[in-house]
Amino acid sequence: MQEAYAHCEAVVRAADKDRFLAALFAPVELRRHLHALYAFNGEIARVREAAREVLPGEIRLQWWRDAVGGEARGEVDAHPIAAALRDTIARCGLPSAPLLGLIDAHSFDLYDEPMASLADLDAYGRDTEGALMALGTRILAGNQDSGMAAAAAAAGIACTIAHRLRSFPYDVSRRQMFVPSELLERYGVPREELESRRNSERLRAALAELRACAHAAFAQFRGSAGGIPDSCAPAFLAVAIVAPLLTRLDCAADDPFMPVELPQWRRQWAIWRAARRWPVL
């Protein structure tokens, strides 16, 4: 099992530097369980890239459902991330429902159908990023009160919207539409206009409203952060990059198809500063 956890740590270090850095602020004895959770999340979040087609992707997600639910046999223990995750579930008392919900939410990623509404995008954020943070608090504190659940939901929405706005040009290039149809229709932006990468005033207005939703969700999280004990802060530290990322997105609003990135040093600084000043973000 030690090798399985070491594999998870290496995966998170390479593919999820923000959460890897945030986990360094957790007690040493709990970090391996955070690594297992985050490595699992990486496996699910990249299912579209790994599978390339819908059917193999659905099969891959079903394999993980069986692994989480305890229905898979034999080959699960040979998969280091699955083995470490199952050990973490047992040792930390993680509930299976949010893990299964995270898998189900990412099934959206396999299809080219657009996100239908803002409410659907919020639910996606709560069930993916939000669930990950809430599960992190389970590992760190052994329980989860309603205050942390609400904070995790708001943080998950803020993170999801900010990251999808950052990846907007890439998402469009592969016909993946996270900007809700409800919003595009309100501003009169047809899908064909997006796919032709037409920079129009109405598209910029729609994305401005989406950024405002991210700002509002982040403000809601920041207002509830004072209720999160220091022991659970590492589960939320990656949220610290949302504010500087949104600032960059606001500054680049004139060209929504221009790639926007936050340098790694800036991300690390934001996380380190949040850890030192918690709960001030």
Salt bridges, closest charged atoms under 4 A:
GLU9 OE2 - ARG13 NH2 3.71
ASP16 OD2 - ARG19 NH1 2.94
ASP18 OD2 - ARG267 NH2 2.46
GLU43 OE2 - ARG46 NH2 3.31
GLU43 OE1 - ARG60 NH2 3.85
GLU43 OE1 - HIS79 NE2 3.98
GLU49 OE2 - ARG174 NH1 2.38
ASP87 OD2 - ARG91 NE 2.77
ASP104 OD1 - ARG65 NE 2.73
ASP109 OD2 - HIS106 ND1 2.64
ASP112 OD1 - ARG48 NH2 2.81
GLU129 OE1 - ARG19 NH2 2.33
ASP171 OD1 - ARG164 NH2 2.79
GLU182 OE2 - ARG186 NH2 3.61
GLU193 OE1 - ARG198 NH1 3.58
GLU193 OE1 - ARG202 NH2 2.52
GLU195 OE2 - ARG175 NH1 2.73
GLU195 OE2 - ARG191 NE 2.95
GLU209 OE2 - ARG186 NH1 2.36
ASP250 OD1 - ARG211 NE 2.69
ASP250 OD2 - HIS215 NE2 2.97
GLU261 OE2 - ARG166 NH1 3.28
